[in-house]
Amino acid sequence: MDIVKIQQDLQKALKPYRDEMPAYDRLPENGLPRDEIVDQILQLYKREEPRWRSGHVSGAVYHGDQEYIDFQNQVYSIQSQANPLHMDVWPSTTKFEAEIVSMTAHMLSADKTEDEIVGSVSSGGTESILLAMKTYRDWARATKNITEPEMVIPSTAHVAFEKASQYFGIKLIRVPVGSDFRADVKAMEAAITPNTIVMVGSAPPFPHGIIDPIEELSEIARSRGIGFHTDACLGGFLLPWAEKLGYPVPKFDFRLKGVTSMSCDTHKYGYAAKGTSVVLYRGRELRHYQYYISTDWSGGLYLSPTLTGSRPGGLSAAAWAALVSMGEKGYIEAARRILAAAEKIKEGIRDIPELFVIGDPLFVIAFGSKELDIYAISDTMSKKGWNLNGLQNPPAIHIATTIRHSEKGVVDQFLSDLRESVNYVKTHPELQGSMTPVYGMTSNVMLRGAVDEFLRTLLDTVFEA
Ligand SMILES: Cc1ncc(COP(=O)(O)O)c(C=O)c1O
């Protein structure tokens, strides 16, 4: 396969509407009629909706019942003009965000520690992680005079930590996970230097969904006087309920003294519309290092808690509405359904002799194959309409179980398509090859060298009208 062919395939995957819909690379001279615009958007929506609605997508849409989406949309539409940067115009957003932070903090055991747990609302998991890492950098500079900061993360921690390292000039020490796919406590400890500002664990990590030994790691961090961040972007709104339902959930939250910050995504298992997350800190002092304050700008005093300036107050309203409408009972019931579906998926995969499940995860189920090319299986599944996440090091794919998968017949369909795909790849040896998956896409690409440059041109393609 040559690079031009890969480019063409990706173009097709990324721009399926090019030849079918009007495209605007310049402003239309006269604005289009609104009903025509809505019609165009509806056409696109209808093309995309069946796949996620029917539960063929890993993660992505975590709730997805139409009535619930209508409710979220209604809340957003009421508050679509709100911008918390203008706190005096929209104190409603301030109320929503303060309550989102407080509800999330209490869900994560804020009331089981003497310290005050505080935080703020961000635009998503990545921003929460970026903010926390910037906070530790500035905290360590101010309180310990560390000017060449380092962070110690397990190799499975989300790539957002790598992004933070690049953006904020923090040296990244990435420690390989153990054979059980959990952070290797001894190796993490050995990676600490006098410049280490923070250590990270995930509950659970994105790739294999196996919760890190946060209790041990956070205790090491505490004894060394460094920060510890639990990334619960994925699990924060599910694990507390899994624990209540009797599933084995190791401690990961503010019950652990050493945990000094957490990220927890409302827009995943919090079931809020896309675009919000919560970052939490043990104590106000730490949170102060997150804030941006300017006192001498000609535009006046400027205060901003997160990376962006203006922010979508409508999304905070929707997140608040998600939390108060679900309530504890709603979240527990959703978790019950998701975890039951996940158990069934896990068992079903284990029953396919050519496949193996990585570890014993709760709701993100990663699997590979010793004898077949797992990416070829993933490709075959995508031809059957499935959108699974490709992983590398080692080659595997995963499905993050959501409420969509708990609907009747979805898991059975998944397992039967998976069995068929395995058999198909088995009988088509020409499909075996060394492909590399792209995060968030079903496309696998076969690349040798120049990967970095290729991915840059891929992003260029995304922005072409
Ligand atoms: C464990 C974990 N952390 C962070 C993130 C990043 O979240 P977002 O895509 O909202 O930026 C994800 C996304 O899946 C995740 O699974």
The ligand as an SDF file (V2000), in Angstrom:
LIG
                    3D

 16 16  0  0  0  0  0  0  0  0999 V2000
   -8.8110    8.2460   30.7140 C   0  0  0  0  0  0  0  0  0  0  0  0
   -9.0280    9.4040   29.8040 C   0  0  0  0  0  0  0  0  0  0  0  0
   -8.4580   10.5860   30.0990 N   0  0  0  0  0  0  0  0  0  0  0  0
   -8.6120   11.6640   29.3160 C   0  0  0  0  0  0  0  0  0  0  0  0
   -9.3810   11.6150   28.1730 C   0  0  0  0  0  0  0  0  0  0  0  0
   -9.5060   12.8340   27.2970 C   0  0  0  0  0  0  0  0  0  0  0  0
  -10.8020   13.2880   27.2640 O   0  0  0  0  0  0  0  0  0  0  0  0
  -11.3430   14.2830   26.1280 P   0  0  0  0  0  0  0  0  0  0  0  0
  -11.3780   13.5010   24.8640 O   0  0  0  0  0  0  0  0  0  0  0  0
  -12.6670   14.6900   26.6570 O   0  0  0  0  0  0  0  0  0  0  0  0
  -10.4050   15.4320   26.0370 O   0  0  0  0  0  0  0  0  0  0  0  0
   -9.9890   10.4060   27.8290 C   0  0  0  0  0  0  0  0  0  0  0  0
  -10.7980   10.2900   26.6190 C   0  0  0  0  0  0  0  0  0  0  0  0
  -11.3080    9.2630   26.2710 O   0  0  0  0  0  0  0  0  0  0  0  0
   -9.8120    9.2750   28.6570 C   0  0  0  0  0  0  0  0  0  0  0  0
  -10.3710    8.0940   28.3730 O   0  0  0  0  0  0  0  0  0  0  0  0
  1  2  1  0
  2  3  1  0
  2 15  2  0
  3  4  2  0
  4  5  1  0
  5  6  1  0
  5 12  2  0
  6  7  1  0
  7  8  1  0
  8  9  2  0
  8 10  1  0
  8 11  1  0
 12 13  1  0
 12 15  1  0
 13 14  2  0
 15 16  1  0
M  END
$$$$
